[in-house]
Amino acid sequence: ARGQAHRQAGRYDQAITDLTAALELDPTDAWALAARGQAHRQAGRYDQAITDLTAALELDPTDAW
């Protein structure tokens, strides 16, 4: 949740750090992957965004985020 709060406040690097920590605890967390992908996108890191968002879709193709 903290990563999402940072992302919404425009603190993308902090969001990515927090969401990465969450993914270390549960690498199958599609929501955290999607949120980190959005943070990468908002920070202009499109390759990393595509990687995370693709992985999130592979984990849960039914979630629309």
Secondary structure, 3 states (H helix, E strand, C coil): CHHHHHHHCCCHHHHHHHHHHHHHHCCCCHHHHHHHHHHHHHCCCHHHHHHHHHHHHHHCCCCCC
